[in-house]
């Protein structure tokens, strides 16, 4: 959403006061809804440093003890809805502001 996230763009900072249905807010440039705000989403990545230099879709180390979640939540301010902000916790953590998203990567073109 650029440099500014507004209440029209995402559910954050208690502007709704609870989790909202996916798709209520506009999709991003890739067609995904609610990637910022609503609930933090668990990622499949184990926590680790990103590789140095330019990289595309870093996945983290092959093993670890803590996983990553990101994306912001209705319960926190826009500052925490930044794509680059990653939180790290043990995988069995659950809370009212956490969720997950099932997604598939399209097969590589032949």
Secondary structure, DSSP 8 states (H G I E B T S, - for coil): -TT---TTT---TTSSSS---TTSS---TTS-S-SSSSSEEEEEEE-----SS--SS----S--S-EEEES--TTS-GGGG-TT--EEE-TT---TTEE-----------
